[in-house]
Amino acid sequence: MKIVITGGMGFVGSSLINKLDLDMNEIFIIDNFSTNVSKTLDRCELINIDLSDKSQLHTINIGSADIMIHLAGPSSGPASAKDPDGTIDISNKITFNVLRVCEQLSIKRLLFASSMAVYGNPSKLPVDEKSICKPISYYGIAKLSSEYIIQAFCKSSNLEYSIIRLFNIYGPGQDLTRMDQGLVSIYLSMLLNDKSFVIKGKLDRVRDLIHIDDVLNSIIKVMFSNAGVNQIINVCNGSPVTIDELAKILIKYFENYSYKDIIQEEGSPDDILKIYGNNDKLSKIIGYKPIYDIETGVKDFVSWSKNQIR
Ligand SMILES: NC(=O)c1ccc[n+]([C@@H]2O[C@H](COP(=O)([O-])OP(=O)(O)OC[C@H]3O[C@@H](n4cnc5c(N)ncnc54)[C@H](O)[C@@H]3O)[C@@H](O)[C@H]2O)c1
């Protein structure tokens, strides 16, 4: 298979490439290196362009391809809050341009990484794919608008889509120097670096935290499944975890810290209060069952992160 991965230098993209069988698949990465990228991905062709710029698309000369996995774009909630119009403008432009590239390369299947942010503050939990989408952040609005653009485009073309709504991902490979994206990774970075353990927002917030391996297994299975064609699918762990519970689990691995060291600061108004997902649809489509729960997942992430600084 010839697979094009936009945002392939990022956390999810580079982890996915490490998991794909490179003897069976030819991988093309489209990325503009806008995040702090230090990794080298051997055996992949790298196309360094800004996907929001239509005039650069003609430089993608790779003949045809089979699958497009679209991960590129603004991925930080706080950065989007600082630049709302830029986020929505760039995100929509990238989505249209990715659809143009799909046409250009005669791609048959597109998988798009949307987000749980499209749901906003749900009135009923857990959220399933039929729950009302009422994003409260510009990041969520941008994701929902990209979903609509993809669905409208695919109605009048042969392109098939799978839209996956990713919940909070954590795990090995996540950039621990990046403090504007991630949740577990931001807290872990503070503890690893002996910084103050600052939690912005309430401790009783609820999240659905999913380990990167569970995400990657889902992406790989969804992109090859017939049942996933033209579907929107939650990719989540399915279990609620409060920020308080997460903090307690993390602290267990750092003897210099105790619960009373947590400094709670005011959160952001566009931060969702309580959300977790229903993954029945994903289970039905790919037989999904998460490998990691929050205890085993955090243990794995902490052990990987401690090895990084050794
Ligand atoms: N990580 C999560 O918890 C999470 C949760 C929900 C949704 N998502 C979505 O999944 C996708 C992947 O997430 P991630 O954590 O790997 O993000 P990431 O920021 O690590 O990776 C995004 C990649 O896109 C590239 N990129 C950004 N703008 C670009 C442009 N204009 N042209 C070309 N490349 C560009 C960046 O250089 C980066 O390599 C994102 O779309 C994100 O919004 C992630």
The ligand as a Tripos MOL2 file, in Angstrom:
@<TRIPOS>MOLECULE
LIG
   44    48     1     0     0
SMALL
NO_CHARGES

@<TRIPOS>ATOM
      1 N1         -2.5120   14.2400   20.8080 N.am      1 LIG1
      2 C1         -3.7840   14.2450   21.2180 C.2       1 LIG1
      3 O1         -4.0950   14.0390   22.4060 O.2       1 LIG1
      4 C2         -4.8910   14.4930   20.2110 C.ar      1 LIG1
      5 C3         -6.2370   14.4250   20.6510 C.ar      1 LIG1
      6 C4         -7.2480   14.6870   19.7270 C.ar      1 LIG1
      7 C5         -6.9370   14.9860   18.4090 C.ar      1 LIG1
      8 N2         -5.6340   15.0480   18.0240 N.ar      1 LIG1
      9 C6         -5.3410   15.3950   16.6340 C.3       1 LIG1
     10 O2         -4.5260   14.3860   16.0610 O.3       1 LIG1
     11 C7         -3.6010   14.9680   15.1380 C.3       1 LIG1
     12 C8         -2.1910   14.5360   15.4960 C.3       1 LIG1
     13 O3         -1.9240   14.9620   16.8250 O.3       1 LIG1
     14 P1         -0.4280   15.0320   17.3790 P.3       1 LIG1
     15 O4         -0.5250   14.9550   18.8550 O.co2     1 LIG1
     16 O5          0.4240   14.0910   16.6500 O.co2     1 LIG1
     17 O6         -0.0360   16.5420   16.9820 O.3       1 LIG1
     18 P2          1.4150   17.1230   16.6820 P.3       1 LIG1
     19 O7          1.3200   18.6020   16.9110 O.co2     1 LIG1
     20 O8          2.4540   16.3540   17.4140 O.co2     1 LIG1
     21 O9          1.6030   16.8510   15.1180 O.3       1 LIG1
     22 C9          1.0280   17.6530   14.1310 C.3       1 LIG1
     23 C10         1.9730   17.6770   12.9510 C.3       1 LIG1
     24 O10         1.3760   18.4780   11.9140 O.3       1 LIG1
     25 C11         2.3830   19.2680   11.3250 C.3       1 LIG1
     26 N3          1.7600   20.4660   10.7440 N.ar      1 LIG1
     27 C12         1.1090   21.4490   11.4130 C.ar      1 LIG1
     28 N4          0.7140   22.3990   10.5550 N.ar      1 LIG1
     29 C13         1.0940   21.9910    9.3130 C.ar      1 LIG1
     30 C14         0.9780   22.5560    8.0110 C.ar      1 LIG1
     31 N5          0.3850   23.7520    7.8220 N.pl3     1 LIG1
     32 N6          1.5000   21.8860    6.9570 N.ar      1 LIG1
     33 C15         2.1130   20.6890    7.1400 C.ar      1 LIG1
     34 N7          2.2670   20.1030    8.3470 N.ar      1 LIG1
     35 C16         1.7620   20.7640    9.4260 C.ar      1 LIG1
     36 C17         3.3410   19.6110   12.4710 C.3       1 LIG1
     37 O11         4.6430   19.9730   11.9990 O.3       1 LIG1
     38 C18         3.3470   18.3030   13.2690 C.3       1 LIG1
     39 O12         4.3980   17.4500   12.8410 O.3       1 LIG1
     40 C19        -3.8040   16.4740   15.2000 C.3       1 LIG1
     41 O13        -4.6300   16.8540   14.1320 O.3       1 LIG1
     42 C20        -4.5240   16.6830   16.5190 C.3       1 LIG1
     43 O14        -5.3490   17.8170   16.4980 O.3       1 LIG1
     44 C21        -4.6020   14.7950   18.8870 C.ar      1 LIG1
@<TRIPOS>BOND
     1     1     2 1
     2     2     3 2
     3     2     4 1
     4     4     5 ar
     5     4    44 ar
     6     5     6 ar
     7     6     7 ar
     8     7     8 ar
     9     8     9 1
    10     8    44 ar
    11     9    10 1
    12     9    42 1
    13    10    11 1
    14    11    12 1
    15    11    40 1
    16    12    13 1
    17    13    14 1
    18    14    15 2
    19    14    16 1
    20    14    17 1
    21    17    18 1
    22    18    19 2
    23    18    20 1
    24    18    21 1
    25    21    22 1
    26    22    23 1
    27    23    24 1
    28    23    38 1
    29    24    25 1
    30    25    26 1
    31    25    36 1
    32    26    27 ar
    33    26    35 ar
    34    27    28 ar
    35    28    29 ar
    36    29    30 ar
    37    29    35 ar
    38    30    31 1
    39    30    32 ar
    40    32    33 ar
    41    33    34 ar
    42    34    35 ar
    43    36    37 1
    44    36    38 1
    45    38    39 1
    46    40    41 1
    47    40    42 1
    48    42    43 1
@<TRIPOS>SUBSTRUCTURE
     1 LIG1         1 GROUP 0 **** ****
